[in-house]
Amino acid sequence: MGDSPFSTTSAIATDKALDALVQVFAERAPRYDRSGNIAVENLHDLHEAGFLALALPKEAGGQDISLRTVTQIISRLAQGDPSTALILAMQYLQSGAFAHAPQWSDDVKQELFESIRQEGALINALRVEPELGTPARGGLPDTTVRRDGTAWRITGRKIFSTGSTALQWGVVWAKTEGAEPKVGPVLVPLDLRGVRIEKSWHQLGMRATGSHTIIFDNVEIPERYLGLLTPSSAEAQGPVAIASWHAIVIAGLYNGIAIAARDWLITFLHSRTPSNLGASLATLPRFQILLGEIDALLLSNEALIHHAITLAEQNTKSDTRAGLVKQTVTENAITAVGKAIAAIGNPGLSQDNPLERHYRNVLCGRVHTPQGDSALLAAGHDALKIQT
């Protein structure tokens, strides 16, 4: 694996390596957007540069990176290829959460961490189901774990599974059988017999995330992977923190897409010189005002993301605020890219230019948890002191 141009002399990913990755990912992005395939060469380069293991504890060979660092990395990589950035975001959130979760033994943690560090293994939570939808809105999963003699088996299907074909591990939200089922995570190695992937991701944007359906057909699971069998008090210790981190990191990702769109627009305005004008479009006041409007939106986003991270660093209960930040940042990012499209007309919607891809990608921010209505409702409940 020593032939990558992004290899570093230590596990710490440098700014120089990050800049190089952003540039190369941007060059590859149109091809993967058209094909709808996961950019596995991007993931290889991330492994070579030491990025995939950064959220692991230091004693496991990682850097235990902070929320601020995670958000900065994901936002910058999203300027190159947001689909790859989303897969990496889930890697950081899930591997970092796994390190602090009480459900897993030290041996299971070590097994996972070693596979990430040595092999570049990828992990993601698999939660959404066809009938239930997102579990963020409540309800029990249909995915079921049952005892079969001396073995345990899991059956069910998970949709919108980001990174599906590239994942080695899935943290599957499931329940046990019975009148009073236990609900929680099951760690599933995705190369086990009975796991298969149904290609179902045919979206407008974020096409290269490979968010297909993963099906579990009576898959035998070692008991050490059954985190849902731990006491319910242990299960409840982590969700708020990871929900806040998720909202903030996702906000940073979609803001990164808007930054990429803004930077392309600047290059386009300088390079486009209509014959009847005799100067570049950048000299026209209306385009100068447009850039001012876009930068005002992105400046607001920067301040909001910084505010949310600061609350999290202060251990302030910030899940509601984080949801509001994600909602506002996402809408600002969509507005910013939409303004660029509207201002330049046909070139903005041409597949010869990246702006139309940025617009398709940034629109997907609206469907990411927490969705707008949920974030606003939670904020309203807090403001009105209404118990949910």
C-alpha positions as CSV (number, residue, x, y, z in Angstrom):
1,M,0.0,0.0,0.0
2,G,3.0,2.3,-0.2
3,D,2.3,3.7,-3.7
4,S,-0.3,6.3,-2.6
5,P,0.7,9.9,-3.3
6,F,-1.0,10.8,0.0
7,S,1.0,8.6,2.3
8,T,2.2,10.4,5.5
9,T,5.1,9.6,7.8
10,S,2.7,9.5,10.8
11,A,-0.9,8.7,11.4
12,I,-1.7,12.4,11.7
13,A,-3.2,13.7,8.4
14,T,-1.6,16.9,7.5
15,D,-3.2,20.0,5.9
16,K,-1.0,19.4,2.9
17,A,-2.3,15.8,2.5
18,L,-5.9,17.1,2.9
19,D,-5.4,19.7,0.2
20,A,-4.1,17.1,-2.2
21,L,-7.0,14.8,-1.5
22,V,-9.6,17.6,-2.1
23,Q,-8.0,18.4,-5.4
24,V,-7.9,14.8,-6.7
25,F,-11.4,14.0,-5.3
26,A,-12.8,17.0,-7.2
27,E,-11.2,15.7,-10.4
28,R,-12.7,12.2,-9.9
29,A,-16.2,13.4,-8.6
30,P,-17.9,13.9,-12.0
31,R,-17.1,10.3,-13.1
32,Y,-18.4,8.8,-9.9
33,D,-21.5,11.0,-9.9
34,R,-22.3,9.7,-13.4
35,S,-21.7,6.1,-12.6
36,G,-23.3,6.1,-9.1
37,N,-20.5,4.0,-7.8
38,I,-18.6,4.5,-4.6
39,A,-15.2,6.1,-5.2
40,V,-13.2,3.2,-3.8
41,E,-9.9,4.8,-4.9
42,N,-10.8,7.8,-2.7
43,L,-11.3,5.5,0.3
44,H,-8.0,3.8,-0.5
45,D,-6.3,7.2,-0.5
46,L,-7.9,8.1,2.8
47,H,-6.6,4.9,4.3
48,E,-3.1,5.5,2.9
49,A,-3.1,9.1,4.3
50,G,-4.1,7.9,7.8
51,F,-7.6,9.4,7.8
52,L,-9.8,6.4,8.4
53,A,-8.4,5.7,11.9
54,L,-8.2,9.3,13.2
55,A,-11.3,9.0,15.4
56,L,-10.0,5.9,17.2
57,P,-8.5,6.2,20.7
58,K,-4.8,7.0,20.8
59,E,-4.1,3.7,22.5
60,A,-5.7,2.0,19.5
61,G,-3.5,3.8,17.0
62,G,-5.8,6.7,16.3
63,Q,-5.8,10.4,17.3
64,D,-9.1,10.6,19.2
65,I,-9.9,13.7,17.1
66,S,-12.3,16.4,18.3
67,L,-15.6,17.4,16.9
68,R,-14.0,20.6,15.6
69,T,-11.4,18.6,13.7
70,V,-13.9,16.1,12.4
71,T,-16.1,18.9,11.1
72,Q,-13.1,20.7,9.5
73,I,-11.9,17.6,7.7
74,I,-15.4,16.7,6.4
75,S,-16.2,20.2,5.3
76,R,-13.0,20.4,3.3
77,L,-13.3,17.0,1.7
78,A,-16.9,17.8,0.8
79,Q,-15.5,20.5,-1.5
80,G,-13.8,17.7,-3.5
81,D,-16.4,14.9,-3.3
82,P,-19.2,15.1,-0.7
83,S,-20.2,11.5,-1.2
84,T,-16.8,10.3,-0.1
85,A,-16.9,12.9,2.7
86,L,-20.2,11.5,4.0
87,I,-18.8,8.0,4.1
88,L,-15.8,9.3,6.1
89,A,-18.1,11.3,8.4
90,M,-20.0,8.1,9.3
91,Q,-16.7,6.4,9.9
92,Y,-15.6,9.1,12.4
93,L,-19.0,9.2,14.1
94,Q,-19.4,5.5,14.5
95,S,-15.9,4.5,15.3
96,G,-15.6,7.3,17.8
97,A,-18.9,6.4,19.4
98,F,-18.0,2.7,19.5
99,A,-14.9,3.6,21.5
100,H,-17.0,5.1,24.3
101,A,-20.0,2.8,24.2
102,P,-20.5,0.5,27.2
103,Q,-22.2,-2.2,25.2
104,W,-19.0,-3.7,23.8
105,S,-16.2,-5.6,25.5
106,D,-12.6,-4.5,25.2
107,D,-11.9,-7.5,23.0
108,V,-14.6,-6.5,20.5
109,K,-13.4,-2.9,20.5
110,Q,-9.9,-4.1,19.8
111,E,-11.0,-6.3,17.0
112,L,-12.8,-3.4,15.3
113,F,-10.1,-0.9,15.8
114,E,-7.4,-3.2,14.5
115,S,-9.3,-3.8,11.3
116,I,-9.7,-0.1,10.8
117,R,-6.1,0.7,11.4
118,Q,-4.5,-2.2,9.6
119,E,-7.0,-2.9,6.8
120,G,-8.8,0.4,6.4
121,A,-12.1,-1.2,7.4
122,L,-15.2,1.0,7.2
123,I,-18.1,1.0,9.7
124,N,-21.5,2.7,9.7
125,A,-24.8,2.5,11.6
126,L,-27.6,0.7,9.7
127,R,-30.9,2.0,11.1
128,V,-33.5,3.0,8.5
129,E,-36.0,0.4,7.4
130,P,-38.6,0.3,4.6
131,E,-41.7,0.3,6.8
132,L,-40.5,2.3,9.8
133,G,-38.5,5.0,8.0
134,T,-35.9,6.8,10.2
135,P,-35.8,5.7,13.8
136,A,-35.2,9.3,14.8
137,R,-39.0,9.7,14.6
138,G,-39.6,6.8,17.0
139,G,-40.8,3.2,16.7
140,L,-39.3,-0.2,16.9
141,P,-37.3,-1.9,14.1
142,D,-38.5,-4.9,12.3
143,T,-35.0,-6.3,12.2
144,T,-35.0,-9.1,14.7
145,V,-32.4,-11.1,16.6
146,R,-33.4,-14.5,17.9
147,R,-31.8,-17.4,19.6
148,D,-31.5,-20.6,17.5
149,G,-30.2,-23.3,19.8
150,T,-26.8,-22.2,20.9
151,A,-26.5,-19.6,18.1
152,W,-28.0,-16.1,17.6
153,R,-29.4,-15.0,14.2
154,I,-30.4,-11.7,12.8
155,T,-33.0,-11.1,10.0
156,G,-34.2,-7.8,8.4
157,R,-33.3,-5.2,5.9
158,K,-31.8,-1.7,6.2
159,I,-32.3,1.0,3.5
160,F,-30.2,4.1,2.8
161,S,-27.1,2.3,4.1
162,T,-24.4,4.8,3.2
163,G,-21.2,3.2,2.0
164,S,-22.9,-0.2,1.7
165,T,-20.7,-2.1,-0.7
166,A,-17.5,-0.7,0.9
167,L,-18.4,-1.4,4.5
168,Q,-16.8,-4.2,6.5
169,W,-18.9,-3.5,9.7
170,G,-22.5,-2.5,10.3
171,V,-23.9,-1.4,13.7
172,V,-27.4,-2.7,13.1
173,W,-30.4,-1.4,15.1
174,A,-32.5,-4.4,16.0
175,K,-34.8,-5.9,18.6
176,T,-35.1,-9.3,20.3
177,E,-38.2,-11.5,20.0
178,G,-40.9,-11.5,22.7
179,A,-43.5,-9.4,24.3
180,E,-40.9,-7.1,25.9
181,P,-38.1,-7.0,23.4
182,K,-34.7,-5.5,24.0
183,V,-33.8,-2.9,21.4
184,G,-30.3,-1.8,20.5
185,P,-27.2,-2.3,18.4
186,V,-25.8,-5.5,16.9
187,L,-22.3,-5.4,15.4
188,V,-22.4,-7.4,12.1
189,P,-19.4,-8.2,10.0
190,L,-20.8,-7.7,6.6
191,D,-18.9,-10.6,5.0
192,L,-21.0,-13.2,6.9
193,R,-23.1,-15.7,5.1
194,G,-26.6,-14.4,4.6
195,V,-25.7,-10.7,4.2
196,R,-26.4,-9.3,0.8
197,I,-26.8,-5.9,-0.9
198,E,-29.7,-4.9,-3.1
199,K,-28.8,-1.9,-5.3
200,S,-31.6,0.5,-4.6
201,W,-29.8,3.9,-4.5
202,H,-30.9,5.9,-7.6
203,Q,-31.0,9.4,-6.2
204,L,-30.8,12.9,-7.7
205,G,-27.8,13.8,-5.6
206,M,-25.0,12.3,-3.4
207,R,-25.1,9.5,-5.9
208,A,-21.7,8.1,-5.1
209,T,-22.5,7.3,-1.4
210,G,-23.7,3.8,-2.4
211,S,-26.6,4.0,0.1
212,H,-28.1,0.7,-1.0
213,T,-30.3,-1.7,0.9
214,I,-28.5,-4.3,3.1
215,I,-30.4,-7.5,3.7
216,F,-29.8,-9.9,6.6
217,D,-31.2,-13.3,5.9
218,N,-30.9,-15.5,9.1
219,V,-27.3,-14.4,9.6
220,E,-25.5,-16.1,12.5
221,I,-24.0,-13.6,14.9
222,P,-21.4,-14.3,17.7
223,E,-22.9,-13.4,21.0
224,R,-20.1,-11.0,21.8
225,Y,-21.5,-8.7,19.0
226,L,-25.0,-8.4,20.6
227,G,-24.8,-5.0,22.2
228,L,-28.6,-4.9,22.5
229,L,-28.4,-7.6,25.3
230,T,-26.7,-5.2,27.7
231,P,-28.8,-3.5,30.4
232,S,-31.0,-0.7,29.1
233,S,-29.3,1.8,31.4
234,A,-26.1,1.2,29.4
235,E,-27.8,1.6,26.1
236,A,-29.0,5.1,27.0
237,Q,-25.7,6.7,27.7
238,G,-24.6,7.7,24.2
239,P,-27.4,8.8,21.8
240,V,-27.6,12.6,22.7
241,A,-23.9,13.2,22.1
242,I,-23.7,11.4,18.8
243,A,-26.9,13.1,17.6
244,S,-25.4,16.5,18.3
245,W,-22.1,15.5,16.6
246,H,-24.0,14.1,13.7
247,A,-26.0,17.3,13.1
248,I,-22.9,19.5,13.3
249,V,-20.8,17.4,11.1
250,I,-23.6,17.1,8.5
251,A,-24.0,20.9,8.6
252,G,-20.3,21.3,7.9
253,L,-20.5,18.8,4.9
254,Y,-23.3,20.7,3.2
255,N,-21.6,24.0,3.8
256,G,-18.5,22.6,2.2
257,I,-20.6,21.9,-1.0
258,A,-21.8,25.5,-1.0
259,I,-18.2,26.7,-0.7
260,A,-17.1,24.6,-3.7
261,A,-20.0,26.1,-5.7
262,R,-19.0,29.6,-4.7
263,D,-15.4,29.0,-5.6
264,W,-16.4,27.7,-9.0
265,L,-18.7,30.6,-9.6
266,I,-15.8,33.1,-9.0
267,T,-13.6,31.3,-11.5
268,F,-16.5,31.3,-14.0
269,L,-17.2,35.0,-13.6
270,H,-13.6,36.0,-14.1
271,S,-13.2,33.7,-17.2
272,R,-16.5,34.6,-19.0
273,T,-16.1,37.7,-21.2
274,P,-19.1,38.4,-23.4
275,S,-18.2,40.2,-26.6
276,N,-20.8,42.9,-26.1
277,L,-19.3,43.7,-22.6
278,G,-15.6,43.6,-23.4
279,A,-14.8,42.7,-19.9
280,S,-15.4,39.7,-17.6
281,L,-18.7,39.2,-15.8
282,A,-16.8,39.7,-12.6
283,T,-16.7,43.5,-13.4
284,L,-20.5,43.8,-13.3
285,P,-22.0,45.2,-10.0
286,R,-24.8,42.7,-10.1
287,F,-22.4,39.8,-9.9
288,Q,-20.4,41.5,-7.2
289,I,-23.6,41.9,-5.2
290,L,-24.4,38.3,-5.8
291,L,-21.1,37.2,-4.4
292,G,-21.7,39.4,-1.4
293,E,-25.0,37.7,-0.8
294,I,-23.5,34.3,-1.1
295,D,-20.6,35.2,1.3
296,A,-23.1,36.6,3.8
297,L,-24.9,33.2,3.9
298,L,-21.6,31.3,4.2
299,L,-20.3,33.6,6.9
300,S,-23.5,33.0,8.9
301,N,-23.0,29.3,8.4
302,E,-19.4,29.5,9.7
303,A,-20.5,31.4,12.8
304,L,-23.3,28.9,13.5
305,I,-21.1,25.9,13.1
306,H,-18.5,27.4,15.4
307,H,-21.2,28.2,17.9
308,A,-22.5,24.6,17.9
309,I,-19.0,23.2,18.3
310,T,-18.3,25.5,21.2
311,L,-21.4,24.4,23.0
312,A,-20.5,20.8,22.5
313,E,-16.9,21.5,23.7
314,Q,-18.4,23.0,26.9
315,N,-20.5,19.9,27.5
316,T,-23.6,22.0,27.2
317,K,-26.7,20.1,26.4
318,S,-26.8,21.1,22.8
319,D,-28.7,18.5,20.8
320,T,-31.6,21.0,20.1
321,R,-29.2,23.8,19.2
322,A,-27.2,21.4,17.0
323,G,-30.4,20.5,15.1
324,L,-31.3,24.1,14.5
325,V,-27.8,24.8,13.3
326,K,-28.0,21.9,10.9
327,Q,-31.3,23.1,9.6
328,T,-30.2,26.7,9.1
329,V,-26.8,25.9,7.6
330,T,-28.4,23.5,5.2
331,E,-31.0,26.0,4.0
332,N,-28.4,28.7,3.7
333,A,-26.2,26.4,1.7
334,I,-29.1,25.5,-0.7
335,T,-29.9,29.2,-1.1
336,A,-26.3,30.1,-1.8
337,V,-26.0,27.5,-4.6
338,G,-29.5,28.3,-5.9
339,K,-28.5,32.0,-6.2
340,A,-25.5,31.0,-8.3
341,I,-27.6,28.8,-10.6
342,A,-30.2,31.5,-11.1
343,A,-27.6,34.2,-11.9
344,I,-25.7,32.6,-14.7
345,G,-28.5,30.7,-16.5
346,N,-27.8,27.8,-18.7
347,P,-24.1,27.3,-17.8
348,G,-25.2,26.7,-14.3
349,L,-27.3,23.7,-15.3
350,S,-24.9,22.2,-17.8
351,Q,-23.4,18.9,-17.0
352,D,-20.2,20.3,-18.5
353,N,-19.9,22.4,-15.3
354,P,-19.9,21.2,-11.7
355,L,-22.4,23.7,-10.4
356,E,-25.5,21.6,-11.3
357,R,-23.9,18.7,-9.5
358,H,-23.2,20.9,-6.4
359,Y,-26.9,21.9,-6.5
360,R,-28.1,18.3,-6.7
361,N,-25.8,17.3,-3.9
362,V,-26.6,20.2,-1.6
363,L,-30.4,19.6,-1.9
364,C,-29.8,16.2,-0.1
365,G,-29.1,18.1,3.1
366,R,-32.8,18.5,3.6
367,V,-33.3,14.7,4.0
368,H,-30.5,14.2,6.4
369,T,-31.4,13.7,10.1
370,P,-32.4,15.8,11.8
371,Q,-34.8,16.9,9.1
372,G,-36.2,20.4,9.2
373,D,-39.5,19.9,10.8
374,S,-38.0,17.7,13.6
375,A,-35.3,20.3,14.4
376,L,-37.8,23.1,14.5
377,L,-40.3,21.2,16.5
378,A,-37.7,20.2,19.1
379,A,-36.6,23.8,19.4
380,G,-40.2,24.9,19.8
381,H,-40.7,22.4,22.6
382,D,-37.6,23.7,24.4
383,A,-38.6,27.3,24.0
384,L,-42.2,26.6,25.3
385,K,-41.0,24.2,28.0
386,I,-43.2,21.4,26.6
387,Q,-42.3,17.9,27.6
388,T,-42.2,15.3,24.8
